[in-house]
Amino acid sequence: MTFVRAHLRWIAGALILCLISSAWLAHAELQRARREFETQAGIVHRVLSLRAVEHEAILATLALLDTPATAEAAHRLPAIYPRIVTVLRTERTQAWAHGTLGMALSRAEASSRSAGRAWGLVSGMEQGRLWLVLAGEAASHALEIDLAGLVTDAEWPFASDAPVRIDLMHGGHRWRIHSGADEAGGWRFGFNRPLDVRSQPFDVVAERSVGWDELPWAQMLASSAVLIGLMAGAAALAQQRIARRRAEELLRLGQVGRLNAMGELAAGMAHELNQPLTAILANTGAAVRLLRDEPPDTETARTAMEAAAGQARRAADVLGRLRRSVERPGGAERVQVVDLRAAAEAVLHLLEPRLREAGVRVGLEGAGDFRVQADPIALEQIVHNLLTNALQALQRVPATERRLTLRLANDGARASLTVTDSGPGIPAAQRPRVFAPFYTTRAEGLGLGLSLCETLAASMDGQLELLEASGRGAAFRLSLPRVSGQGCALDFPESEFRHA
């Protein structure tokens, strides 16, 4: 039913808005976390760059002040710089000691002398050590650096339990400076920037994982609650607006129906009174002729009978004028192009609360172009009367058997709307009189509804007929002239009905 579909649309809209709002808040939080991570990783990069510059400066100082006193003081560097584990010095004419390490230092010294700058020996990175060698004119110096001491706790910008991992990488060698907790799933941010020191050409590689628990769930739930509240208010206002318009349309149809019923009532009265008035006219005329042949007071009798005949003719004229005045003058001028399907949907929308309350299953069948020539108000009045009669008939059967079907069809130059209900139907003895004025099978009815509908249909060159029932229930078919070629059909407002 339309009521359920409307609520489902509002619920779906609220859910979509909640998802969009939550996604936007989550995206904003992820962007904030990314910016914060990149800022903190940049701090680590600057600290490591400063340490690399300090290492080169220490080596340059040792080479510049290469004296026995300086060599003695160099052994106290680890006390000043805890990350410096060992300080080695060798004469240019002497080879480095320490076996395999000495051979590696010799190669690094040759590279340093060729490049004219300090040279890093990274083969020990996996053990957390880095050797930095600077070849001098008289002697060469080497520093053994503890990579774990490059960044102190006071300089560390991340929380100790932050899900951040930072590595120093070069030529396939890696040393992990910080190992943070790894969040399963979620999102990952990356940072990769080389140090600006050629002697220590390391890449600072950082990675940050963001888990689902870091999303702003409280804000997302709060925004969803606010949106749901706003959507609920908007839905209530929309339902009130639709109910108000439906009530206004029903009131308008009721007023038009009462006016048309009054017209039909007057026409019926004129039809019913015309016969006795004609008889009165004939009798008084005969009496006048008889009295003319009798001698006693013939003149007075003749005058009275002539006056009676004149009053009878006058009454007949008055009733004739009354009947002509209610035969919908100017109906041809109101005929225009109307969409028969839109008219049916508009009336179904107006009656939707009553149909839903009665538990009637409604079907609207037929696809195509159903534009007809009709008076929009008269057409709406006919469909409204047919559906109201069907609804009243369905009240007399169990709720599980209440079915109302509206079927649209095109047949040559005419389009038709057939209204079929699953009610008790119309007995065969009553079928010939269903369109007669003042004939009704309901105690509270006036018997003018179907008569009025037939009159309205005929005024639009249409036809309203009672079909032979194929089973239980009743079926009425309204046919009207179709509109051929291009044209714009009249749309009925607030037509939100869709067939079940």
N, C-alpha and C positions, 0 to 999 in steps of 0.2 A: 504494500500500500504506500501511497504518497507520504503519509505521516512518518512511516518507518524509514523510507528512503531519505526524507529531509533530515531526520535526526542522524542517520548514518553519514550523510554528507557533512553535517556540522562536526560530528565526532572525528571523521577523517580529516577535516580541515584543521581542527584543534591539534590532532596528533602530528600533522605535517608541520604546523607552526612550532610545536614543541620540539620536534626534531631539528628544524632549522635553527631555532634559538639555541638549543643545546650544542649543535654542531658549531655555531658561531662562537659560543663561549669556550668550547673546547679548543677551537682553532686559535682564539685569542690567547688562551693559557699556554698552548704549545709554542706560539710565537714568542710569548714573554719568556718561556723557559729556554727557547733557542737563543734569544738575545742575551739572556743572563749567562748561559753556557759559553757563548762566543766571547763575551766580555771576560769571564773568568779564565778561559783558556788563553786569551790574549795576555792576561797578567802572567800566567805561567810561562808563556813564550818570552815575554820581556825579561823575566827573572833569569831564565836559562840563557838568554842572549847576554845579559850582564855577566853571568858566571863565565861564559866563554870568553868574553872580552877580558875579564880579570885574569883568566889563565894565560892568555897571550901576554898581558901586561907583566905578570910575574916572571914569565920566561924572558921577556925582553929586558926586564930589570936585572935578572941574574946574568944575562949575557953582557949587559953593559957594564955592570959592576963586578966583573969576574976577577976577584982577588981572593987570597986565602981566607981573609976575614969574612968576605961575603959567602964563600963556600961553607964556612963554619956556621954562619947565621942562617943559611938556607935550610939546614937541618932542623931549625926551629919553626919552619913554616907550618907543619901540621898542627902545631899548638895554636897558631893564629887562624889558620884555615883548616878546620877539621876534615873537610872533604879531600884535602891533599894528603894522600897516604904516604907517599915516598917521593924524595927528591934525589935524582941521580945526576952525576957530572962525570964527564970523561974528556980527556985531552983529545985534540984532533988527531994526534998520531997514535992514539991508543984505541983498541977495540972495546966495545961494551962487554961487560962480564955477564954472568947469569945465564949461560948456555943458550937455550932456544930463544929465550926472551932477548938476550943480547943480540942474536942474529936479526930478530924483528926490529929491534931498536936501531941497528946499523942500517937496515934498509930504510926505516923512517928518517934517519939522519941524512942519508943520501938524497932522499926525496925532498927534505927540508932545504938542503943546500942547493938543490937544483931549482926549487920553486922560490927560494929567497924568503921563506916565511915558515911559521911553525907548521908541523905536520902531525896529524892525529893518527894513532894506531888503534883501530876499533876492533881488532880481533878478539879482545877480551870483554866485549860489551855484554855477552851472555852471562859472564861472571860478575858483572857490575863494576868493571874496571875500564878506565880509558887512559892510555899513555899518550902524552903530548910532548913532542920532541922539537927542539929548536937548535939548528946547527949554527955554531959561532965560528969566529975566525981562529980563536985559540982553543976553545973548548965548546962542547955541546952539553946541553942540559935537557933533562926529561922529568916530567911530573906524572906520577901515578894518581889518578883522580877517582874517588869513590862516587859513582853516579847516584847512589842513594842519598848522598848528602848535598846534592845540588840545590834542592829547595827545602828550607827549614819549615817547621810547623807554623812558625809565626808568619811566614810568607805564603803559606798555602791558602788559596782563595776558596777552595771547596770544603764542604763539610766532610768530616771523616767518614761518614756513612753514605756519602753521595754516590749515586750509581754512575761514576765517571771513571774511565780508564785513560791513562796518558802514557804514551810510549815515546822513546827516542829511537829513531830508525835511521840506518844508513847501510846501503849496499847489502841488504839481506840480513843485517845484524839488528837485533832489537833488545832494548832494555825497558822494562815496565817501571815507570816512576811511581805510578799509583794504580792500585787495583780496587775499583769500587764494585759494589754489589751489582749484579746483572739482573735487570728486570726481564721476566719472561713475557714475550709479546710486547705490545705497545709500539712506541716510536723510537727512532734513533737519530741523533744529530752527530755530525762529524766536523772535525777541525784538523787541518793539515797545513802547516806553514814551516818553511826551513829557517834555521838560524842564519843570521846575517854575518857569519864568521866562517871564512873559507877553511881555516884549520880544523874546524869542528863542524863539518857540513851535515848536521843532523836534521832530520825532519821531526818536528813536534807533532805527533798524531794523537788526537784526543777523540773520545767517543762518549756520548751521553745517551743513556737509555731512559725513556719516560714510560712508566707503567700506567695502567688504567687507574690505579688508586691515586695518582697525582692529578687527575682531572678535577675541575671544580664542581664536584657533584652537588654540593649544597646550593651553589648559585644556579646550576642547571635545574634542580628540582624546584627552587623558588621561582625561577622565570617560567617554568612549565605550569606551576600552580597559578601564577598570575595570568598567563595566557589562557589557561582553561577557564578561569573565572571570567575573563573578558569575553571569550567565545560563548560561554554559557549565557552571559548577559545579552550578547548580540543575538544569539539564537532565540532567547525569550522575547526580545523586542521584535525580531523578525516574525515569530509566530503570532505575536499580538497584532502586528501590522497585517499579516495575512488573514487572521481571524476577523479583524475589523473590516477589511475590504470584502471578505466573504459575506459578512453580515450586511454590509451596505448593498452588495449585489443581490442578496436574497431579499432585502427590503424593497429594492427597486423592482425585482421580478414580481414580488408580491403585490406591489402597487399596480404594476402593469396588468398583472393577472386579475386583480379586483376590477380594474377599469374594463378590461375585456369581458370579464364575467358579467359585469353590469350591462354591457352592450349586448352580450348574448342573451341575458335575461330579458332585456327590453325587446330584442328581436323575437324571442320565444313568446313573450306576452302578446306582441303584435300578431304573431302567427295564430296563437290560441284564441284571441279575441276577435279576429277578423271574421271567422265563420259565424259566431252568434250575431255580430253586428250586421253581417250580410243578411242573415235570416230576419232580423228585426226590420231591416230596410224593406225586404220583400213583403213581410206581413203588413207593415204599416201602409205600404203602397197599395196592397190589395184592399185593406180596410178603407182607405180613402176612396178607392173605386166603388166599393160596396155602399158606402155611406152616401155617395153621390146619387145612388138610385133610391134611397129611402127618404120619405118626406119629413119625419120629425127632426128638427134641429140639424139639419144636414150641414148647414153652413158652419156651425160651431164645431161639429165633429170633423168636418173636412179640414178646418183650420188647425185643430189640435193634431190630427194625424199628419198633416203636412209639416207642422212644427216638429213632431216626433221624428219624421223622416229626415228633416233637415238636421236635427241634432245627431241622428245616427250617422248621416253622411259626414257631419263635422267630426265626430269621434273617429270615424274610419280614416279621415284625412289626417287627424292628429297622430294616430298610431302609425299611419303610413310615413309621415314625416319623421317620427321617432325612429322607426326602423331604418329609414334611409340615412339618418344621422349617425347610426352606430355601425354602419357597414364599412368601417375603416376607410373614410374618405382620404384620398391622396396616397393610398397604399402603393400604387405603381411608382410614384416618385421616390419612395424610400427603398426600392429594390436596387441592390448593388452586388458587386462580386464579394462572396463570402466563402471562407474555407470551412467546409462542413466538418472536417475533423477537428479544427480549432474550436468550433462551436461546441462540439461534443465534449472535448477536453475541458473547456471552460465550465460547463455545467457540472461535469464530474468533479471538478475542483470545488465548486460551491457546495455540492452535496457530500463531499469526502468525509466530513465528521460524522454525518448520519450513517453513511455506508460503513464506516469503520466501527461505529458503535453497534450497529446491527450485525456485524460480522459477515458482511456480504463480500464475496470474492468477485472482483470486477475484471472483465476482459475487454480490451479495445482492439479490434482486429481490422485488417485492411491497410494496404500500402498503395500509394499512388497520388494522383492529383485529383482532389475532390472539391474543386472550386465550383460554386453554383451561383445562380442568380436568386437572391432572396433578400427579405427584410431582416437585418440582423436581430432586431428585438423580437420580431415574430418568431424567427427560427429558434432563438434561445428559449422563448416561452414554450414552444412545442416540445423541444427536447426536455426541458425542465418538467413539464407535465407528464411526459411519458416515463421519465425516470422516477418521478415521485409516485406515480401509480404502480410502477414495478416494485418500488421499495415497500409500499403499503401491502402489496400482494405477498411479498417475501416474508413479511412479519407473521404470516399464517403457516409457515413451514419451519421445521427445526433449523437451528442456526448452521448446522453442518451441511445442510442442503441448499443454502442460499447462494445462488449464482446469478450474476447479471452480465450479459454479453452485448456489446455494441459492435455491429459489423458494418463496415463501410464497403461499398461496391460501386462500380461504374457499369452502366448498361446502355451503351450507345450514347444518345444525347442527354441522358439523365444520370444523376448520381443518387444513391440511396443510402439511408441509415436505418438499419434494422435493430430494434431493441428487443431482446429476448430475456425473459426471466424464468426461473425454475420454480415459480409459485404454483398455486393450485390450478391456475388456468381459468378459462371462461367457458361455462357450460354451453353446449351447442344451441340450446333454446334461447340463450341471451345474446349470442353473437350478432344476429341481424340488427339488434337495437342499441349496440354500444355507442354509436355516434348520434343517437337521437337526443334532443334536448330534454333535460330533466329526468333522464333515465339513469339510475345508479343502482349498484348492488350493495353499497355501503349505507348504513343508517345515517351517518353524519354527512354524506355527500349531497351535492346539489344536482349532479348529473349534467354539468355544463363543461367539464374539462375537455373530454374528447370531442364534444361538439364544437367547442371553441377551437381546438387544434385543427379539426377538419376545415373549419371556416378559414383559419389563418393560412393553412396550406393551399387551399384553393385560391386565395387572394394572391398568391405568389406563383400561380400556374403550376402548383405542385399537387401531390396526392398523398393522403394518409390512409392506410388500409390495415385491416386486421388479417394476418396470415393464418393459414391452416397450421395448427400446432402439430409438429412432428413427434411430440411426446408430451411430457408434463410442462405446464407453464403457458405463457402467452407471448406472442411476437407481433409487434407493430412495425410497419415499414413506412418511412417517409421518403418520398422521391421528389427531386427538384431538378429544374433544367440545369445542365452542365454549362460551364463557360469554356469555349474552345479558343485555342490560340493563346498568345501571351497576355498576361494581365496580372494585376496585383490584388491578391485576396485580402480581405479585411481580417486583421489579427484581433483576437479577443484577449484582453489583459488578464494577467494573473492565471494563465493557463498552464499550471505546473503538473497536470496529471500525466502519468505514464502508466500504460496498461500493465497489469500484474503478470 
